[in-house]
């Protein structure tokens, strides 16, 4: 069994860094890459003493996520390396963020496998001069969120990936824009290549296929074009409804389809409607109807929540469940709409270092002409005045923002991760509730009024020199509706 022995003569920081890299190397294969990069980026081992491993996290929002999802896994990996370690302690250290002198540069140490591409193009050259669009490695069955709206399509796609050219040939997926058809197409292609690395898998769009036909006609190379496509093992073609634009392309696709089908090569097709509704030649429609037909429809509420959670993890941001629920309730048309709003929230966080809140998301949706709020009352009627925040509003808002419990904040805990949220709650309480230091102390489990005074003064002073803290407090105030 490997040991946690560290090189003699090396500095303590170097020893801890090497140790963390060893641990990360064991954790990485056990997680999806997107999860690994999201939640272990800018982390570090800060100390190892008497069987306790101290792991540094760059942001407060990482704390609860690691405690819930990765603590047991990390401890198991560490104990495989050194059984003398009996516990893990997490410590939030914002100085780790993007500081690779202290934290591990995980993207450099664990690079994504490269794919061969044509220079300057999102395409790859396959055997015999066949050109295919590059399959996006991010599209997989593992990160495809399954719901009632797409369960049959996902199951059929997985079956095809396991046995290309089998009973589901062709596989025809249909549905509206932005619902996940392209994800399934590419996930199927990626899965086939994973188990059959030498297979010739072509992923293309109807537009590109048409352009290839036109080019072959212009250069009198139709025979070469037909011969190349007969060598394909799997043909994945997106948006087949656009074949209706040209009769010659329909004819060439018909012959290509027949040749591949007779050779038991897999054909996977997507369109915006079922085969019988396509304005294509009857002989093509009849070929499509031979195989498996599955629709991808609009996701239901539960599926939208699951999609948002998955995407937030990919975008390396942790969102409170109330925020995800708000988006899911008001963005109902497509997965693409959900991602668009989520990306705006990510931009808000990255540019302003401000955690997205329900109020902030509502503002984003108004700018995107997706106003989720009640319309303004007609002229002549007074709107209901805003309710002033209460102590409970303040404490719950701070609790959500920093992912700490209300009980810990008002209780006796003196853990460092709790102190800052508690002090901010005291500061906001004094500023916006207009109650005495004595009363605030009583609300925080009977603390002395001098403790509250010191907390308020400390936050007020620190905000003048710490832009990030200032942004965090402003974000909480925005959620409370006091700015």
Protein Blocks (a to p, Z undefined) as FASTA:
>chain_A
ZZfbdcehiafklmmmmmmmmmmmmmmmmpcfklmmmmmgoiacfbdeehiacdddfbfk
lmmmmmmmmmmmmmmmmmmmmmmbgbdcddddfklgopaklmccfklmmccddddddehi
acdcdehhiacddddfklcfklpccdfklmmmmmmmmmmmmmghilbccddddddehilp
mmmmmmmmmmmmmmmmmbccddddfklmmmmmmmmmmnopmmmmmmmmmmpfbdcdehkl
lmmmpmklmmmmmmmmmmmmmnopacddddfbdfklpccdfklmmmmmmmccdddddddf
klmmmmmmmmmmmnopacdfklmmmmmmmmmkbmklmmmmmmmmmmmmmmnopacdfklm
mmmmmmnopafbdcdddehiacdddddddfklmmmmmmmmnopafklmmmmbfcfklmmm
mmmmmmmmmmmnopafklmmmmngoiafklmmmmmmmmmmmmmmmmklmmmmmmmmmmno
pZZ
